[in-house]
Amino acid sequence: MWAVIYPGTYLPSQSKVISNSKPVSALPLIIALFIAHRRARKTSGLADYKTPYQMLGFRRLSTSLFWQLDVVGVILLTAVFALILVPLTIAGGVKTKWKTAHVIAPLVVGVLCIPVFILWEKKCRHPMVPFKVRINLYPMFISLTTSN
């Protein structure tokens, strides 16, 4: 995996980042892509290659990506985290705010979204969290209880 970071200069007086025109840190990526392109062109390995867009078309590719990326699971997981963590930030440890509806309601909905997320992930074809590959927590509990 390549990490491409374009160097920038921070100017405190203007409080914005100005990007340099020299992408020096991207040179290894650019060189590797150029070499791979040249090799593929020499062997004509890409002559009969069709992209998924060419094979499926826009509509079928969009539908396939929607299910393979588990968009519903991502939305549910985001809702769980947002609906549980935002009220904790809003309340901020103040006792009087914990009794208000704008703190309690998102917490309740967020906790109710957890089983919905689990049920969705068990039923979908391409789950984000495959439950077949669970971590066995028993050895961890034994090691925690037997440590000195």
N, C-alpha and C positions, 0 to 999 in steps of 0.2 A: 504494500500500500504506500502510495506517495503522499507526502504532506507538502503542499505547496504554500509557501508563505512569501508574500511580496513585501519587501522591506519598505517601510514608510517612515517619514520624518514627522515628528510631533512638534508643532509650534505652539508653545504655551500662550504667546501673545494673541494669536488668532484662534486658539482652542479648536483646531481641526487637524486632521491627519492628511498630509500631502503624500501621495504615492509616487515613488520614484519610477522613472520610465525604464529602468534596467532590472528585469526579473532574473537576477543572478541565481537566486535560490531555486528557480524553476528549471535551470539548465539541465540537470540530470533527467528530469521528466521529458523535456523537449527532445533531448538527444535520444533517449530510449524510444520514444514514439517515432522519431524520424528513422531510426535504424529498423524498427519493426515494420514500418510502412515500406521502406525500401526493399526489405527481404520479401515481403508479401507481394510486392509488385514484380520482383524478379521471378519468383516461382509461379506467378499468376494464380496464387491460392485463393484470391478473392473474386475470381472471375464468375463463378457460379454461386457465390454466397448471397443468400437473401436475408434481409433483416426481419425481425419479428413483425415489424410494421408492414413490410411487403408481403409476408406470408398470411397474416391475419387480417389486416386492415385496421382502421382506426377504432371502430366500435368494438370488435372482438378483442383487440389488444388492450383497450381501456378496461373492459370487463375483466379480462384475465389478470391485469395488474391490480385491479381493485381487490380481487379475492386473494391473490398471492401476497400482496402487501398487508392483508388483514386490516383494512381501513377501519372497519367497525371495531375491531379489537383495540386499535390505536386510539380511537375516539373514546372508547369506554375506559381504557387505562388512564388517559389524560383526564377524563372526567373524575375518576376515582381520586387521583392525586390532587387535582385542583380543588375538588369539593371537600376534601379532608384538610388539606394544608392551608388553604386561604382563610377559613374561619379561625384556625389556630393563630394566624398572623393578625387577623382583625381583632380578636379578643386580646391578645398580647398579655395575658396574665392578669388582667384587671377583672376582679370578681363580678362587678356589675355588668360587664358586657357579656358574660357567659349566659345570662338569662334572657338575652334579647333574641328575637326570631331570626335576625340576619346572621347570627352565629350558629344557632341550633339547626336551622333548616338545611343549610348546605352540608353540615356534618351528617345528618340523618340520611340525606339523599346519597352522599358519597359512600357511606357504609352500606346502603342498600344496593349500590352499583357494583360492589365487590362480588356478590354471588352471581349477578347478571354477567359480569366479565368472565367468571370461572365457567359458567354454563356455556357462554358463547365460545370460549376457547376449547371446550371439550367437544363441541359439535362442529366447528368449522373445519374445512378441508386443509387449510394451511395455517395452523395456529402460530401465534407469536410466541407463546409459552407452551411448548408441547408437554403435556402432563405424563406422557410415557417416559420421559427422560427426567424424572424427579430426582432430587437429591435425598439420600437417606440421612435423616437428621439424628438417628439413634446413636451412631458413633460420636457425633459432636456433643450430645448431651452426656454421654458416658465420660468423655474426656474432660468436660467442664466440671462434673461432679466428683471425679476422682483426683483432680489436680490438688496440689498442696497449697 
